[in-house]
Amino acid sequence: NIKIVGNDNIDDEVIFSIINDKITDYSSENINQIIKHLYSSGNFKNIEIEYSDNDILLIITENPTINKLIFVGNKRLKDEEILEMFNQDEFFRIFNQYKIDKFISDLSEVYLSYGYNLINIDFEKINNQLGNNSVDLKFKFDEGKISKINKILFIGNKTYGTNQLRSVIKSKQKNFLRFFDSVNFKQYQIRRDNERLINFYK
């Protein structure tokens, strides 16, 4: 039998759901594969094995729980808007480096969609004084400024003129009369404009 010891925040059922399909036998090699698989989940700081009679004990040291989130420097998106986008039980219950990296990556994509192409988000893990294996996470935002499209140029177009091609795409270049969001430089919109031009020629 495999028994779990030392887990306070993650139920046995959750741990077994992670490793059940990995339990093919009880050899040392397979047990080591199970341990590697548990580590890859990002929820555990340390895992040790002990053998007791007919039992294999997996002695777990969990990653700390997250006590408090602190956001600094975010002006475009308010704290509550960010937390509405991301499930707190999934991302912010237990410290998981993979989940934190994914949160930063996904949130950066949101900023890029608004034209904040210089966005940079860092985080700091702060051990609090509660003494209950929990941490505070402090996210620091350097949003930068929105990138604007100064000019849109076409090279190699002979059949269709620049003005006609500009009418095909959604991106617009900046001028004194245009204050719309379409002048913001957005990577995803540029990719779609590329597809629009291809389809237009087809």
C-alpha positions in Angstrom: 0.0 0.0 0.0 1.1 3.6 -0.6 0.3 5.9 2.2 0.6 9.7 2.2 2.0 11.5 5.3 2.5 15.2 6.0 -0.1 16.7 3.7 -2.2 19.4 5.4 -3.7 21.3 2.5 -3.9 18.8 -0.3 -6.2 15.8 0.2 -5.0 12.2 -0.3 -7.5 11.9 -3.1 -6.0 14.7 -5.0 -2.5 13.3 -4.7 -3.6 9.8 -5.7 -5.4 11.3 -8.7 -2.0 12.7 -9.8 -0.2 9.4 -9.5 -2.8 6.6 -10.0 -2.0 6.1 -13.7 1.7 6.0 -12.8 1.5 3.2 -10.3 2.4 0.2 -12.5 4.5 -1.6 -9.9 6.3 -1.0 -6.6 9.9 -1.2 -7.7 12.3 1.6 -6.7 12.5 2.8 -10.3 8.7 3.2 -10.5 8.4 4.8 -7.1 11.1 7.4 -8.2 9.0 8.1 -11.4 6.0 8.7 -9.1 8.0 11.1 -7.0 9.2 13.0 -10.1 5.6 13.2 -11.3 4.5 14.7 -8.0 7.3 17.2 -8.1 6.2 18.2 -11.6 2.8 19.2 -10.3 4.5 22.1 -8.6 2.6 21.6 -5.3 5.4 20.0 -3.2 8.6 21.3 -1.8 10.0 17.9 -0.7 9.0 14.2 -1.0 10.7 11.4 0.8 10.1 7.6 0.9 10.0 5.3 3.9 9.1 1.6 4.0 7.1 0.3 6.9 6.0 -3.4 7.0 3.8 -3.7 3.8 3.4 0.1 3.4 5.3 2.6 1.3 5.1 6.0 3.0 5.3 9.1 0.8 6.3 11.8 3.3 5.2 15.1 1.8 6.3 18.6 2.5 3.9 20.9 0.8 4.6 24.2 -0.9 3.2 27.1 1.3 -0.3 28.3 1.0 -0.9 31.8 -0.3 -2.1 34.2 2.4 -2.3 37.5 0.6 -1.9 38.9 -2.9 -0.4 42.4 -3.4 -0.5 44.2 -6.8 1.7 47.2 -7.2 1.9 49.5 -10.3 -1.1 48.2 -12.1 -3.0 51.2 -13.5 -4.7 49.8 -16.6 -6.3 46.8 -14.8 -7.6 47.1 -11.2 -6.9 44.4 -8.6 -10.5 43.2 -8.8 -10.5 43.0 -12.6 -7.4 40.8 -12.5 -8.9 38.5 -9.9 -12.1 38.2 -11.9 -10.0 36.9 -14.9 -8.2 34.1 -12.9 -9.6 31.4 -10.7 -8.2 32.0 -7.3 -8.5 28.4 -6.2 -6.5 27.3 -9.2 -3.8 30.0 -9.2 -3.6 31.5 -5.7 -4.4 28.8 -3.1 -1.1 27.0 -2.9 2.2 28.5 -4.2 3.0 26.7 -7.4 5.8 28.2 -9.6 4.2 26.8 -12.8 0.9 28.4 -12.0 2.5 31.7 -11.1 4.5 31.7 -14.4 1.3 30.9 -16.3 -0.6 33.7 -14.5 2.1 36.2 -15.4 2.2 35.0 -19.0 -1.6 35.0 -19.5 -1.9 38.4 -17.8 0.9 39.8 -20.0 -1.1 38.6 -23.1 -4.1 40.6 -21.8 -1.9 43.7 -21.6 -0.6 43.1 -25.1 -4.1 43.0 -26.4 -4.5 46.6 -25.2 -1.3 47.7 -26.9 1.0 47.6 -23.9 3.9 45.9 -25.7 6.5 46.8 -23.0 4.6 45.2 -20.1 6.8 43.5 -17.5 5.4 41.7 -14.4 7.7 40.4 -11.7 6.7 38.8 -8.4 8.2 38.5 -4.9 7.4 35.8 -2.4 7.2 37.1 1.1 7.3 34.8 4.1 4.8 36.1 6.6 5.0 36.0 10.3 2.0 33.7 10.9 4.2 30.6 11.2 1.7 28.4 9.3 3.7 27.7 6.1 2.0 30.5 4.2 3.4 33.3 2.1 2.3 36.6 0.6 2.8 37.3 -3.1 3.7 40.7 -4.3 3.3 41.4 -8.1 5.1 44.4 -9.4 3.9 45.9 -12.7 5.9 48.0 -15.2 3.1 48.6 -17.7 5.0 51.0 -20.0 3.1 53.1 -22.5 0.7 52.0 -25.1 2.5 51.5 -28.5 1.0 53.6 -31.3 1.2 52.9 -35.0 3.0 55.8 -36.6 2.9 54.7 -40.3 1.7 51.7 -42.2 3.7 51.0 -45.4 3.3 48.4 -48.1 6.1 47.2 -50.2 5.8 45.2 -53.5 2.1 46.0 -54.1 1.6 46.7 -57.8 -2.0 45.7 -58.5 -3.6 47.6 -55.5 -2.6 51.0 -54.1 -1.7 51.8 -50.6 -5.0 53.4 -49.7 -7.0 50.4 -51.0 -4.9 48.0 -48.9 -5.2 50.2 -45.8 -9.0 49.9 -46.2 -8.7 46.1 -45.9 -7.0 46.0 -42.6 -8.2 47.0 -39.1 -5.0 48.6 -37.9 -4.8 52.3 -38.5 -1.9 54.7 -38.4 -1.9 57.7 -36.1 -3.0 61.1 -37.3 -4.4 64.2 -35.6 -8.0 63.3 -36.3 -7.9 59.7 -35.2 -8.2 58.9 -31.5 -9.5 55.4 -31.7 -8.2 52.2 -30.2 -7.3 51.0 -33.7 -4.1 53.1 -33.7 -2.7 50.9 -30.9 -0.1 48.5 -32.0 -1.4 45.0 -31.2 0.4 41.8 -32.2 -2.7 39.7 -32.6 -4.4 42.4 -34.8 -1.3 42.6 -37.0 -1.5 38.8 -37.5 -5.2 39.1 -38.4 -4.5 42.0 -40.8 -1.9 39.7 -42.5 -4.7 37.1 -43.0 -7.1 39.8 -44.2 -4.6 40.9 -46.9 -4.0 37.3 -48.0 -7.7 36.6 -48.3 -8.2 39.9 -50.1 -5.7 39.0 -52.7 -7.2 35.5 -53.0 
